[in-house]
Amino acid sequence: MTARHVVVRTSKRVPVEVLTGLAEAGASAVHEADGRRGAVSPDLRPIQAGARIAGSAVTVSCHPGDNLMIHAAVEQVRPGDVVVVTTTSPSTDGMLGDLLATSLRARGAIGVVLDAGVRDVAELREMGFPVWSRAVSTQGTVKASPGSVNIPIVVGGQVIHPGDAIVADDDGVVVVAHERATDVLEAARDRIANEASKRARLADGELGLDMYRLRPLLAELGVVYVDEP
């Protein structure tokens, strides 16, 4: 008989050097480099400014209003992990606060992505522990209902598997499948190098219309220039 609720022990992680590179590239560049895949809903926003992280996902499925399984997930965290939490039906309750964040940090977690609510925001900012959440809420939770850790979950419209790369910053959150992480990093670095050249040309005054050769497209679309009398 297959168990309904499980805590899966797994060593599946993206190499540290790949995660470091993905964090440096940032969420938007990684999203573009992965064929515009993996963007988590912009409804999940950072509670802080300036944080930029990338880590392997420890996934958690919780009953709404119940953070028992986040506590169960703490034991599965390794240094550099990002804990990614969903609930089995929509919830904005404050599933994470400073005490649970302290426990997660002690195990090496570098942040949390939470498709629910967070609280103790001032304390979390003071700690420098980054969280991306759907809501900020004073509403407390219980510890009573079973769920699962390290199973595939859906967060913000994206399927996330344990060990996938999570990239998060001020722009939002992006997930990259574990098996594509190295290739996506290479593509992101190529994109960033290309953008550096474009940035220099734009800074020198060249128009995007000309650099991207957009004038023929405008004409093809029927856009005409008219001089005001």
Secondary structure as GFF3:
##gff-version 3
##sequence-region A 1 229
A	DSSP	alpha_helix	16	25	.	.	.	ID=ss1
A	DSSP	alpha_helix	27	33	.	.	.	ID=ss2
A	DSSP	beta_strand	45	46	.	.	.	ID=ss3
A	DSSP	beta_strand	53	62	.	.	.	ID=ss4
A	DSSP	alpha_helix	68	74	.	.	.	ID=ss5
A	DSSP	beta_strand	82	87	.	.	.	ID=ss6
A	DSSP	beta_strand	94	96	.	.	.	ID=ss7
A	DSSP	alpha_helix	98	107	.	.	.	ID=ss8
A	DSSP	beta_strand	111	118	.	.	.	ID=ss9
A	DSSP	alpha_helix	121	127	.	.	.	ID=ss10
A	DSSP	beta_strand	131	136	.	.	.	ID=ss11
A	DSSP	beta_strand	148	149	.	.	.	ID=ss12
A	DSSP	beta_strand	153	155	.	.	.	ID=ss13
A	DSSP	beta_strand	158	160	.	.	.	ID=ss14
A	DSSP	beta_strand	165	169	.	.	.	ID=ss15
A	DSSP	beta_strand	172	176	.	.	.	ID=ss16
A	DSSP	three_ten_helix	178	180	.	.	.	ID=ss17
A	DSSP	alpha_helix	181	203	.	.	.	ID=ss18
A	DSSP	alpha_helix	208	211	.	.	.	ID=ss19
A	DSSP	alpha_helix	215	220	.	.	.	ID=ss20
###
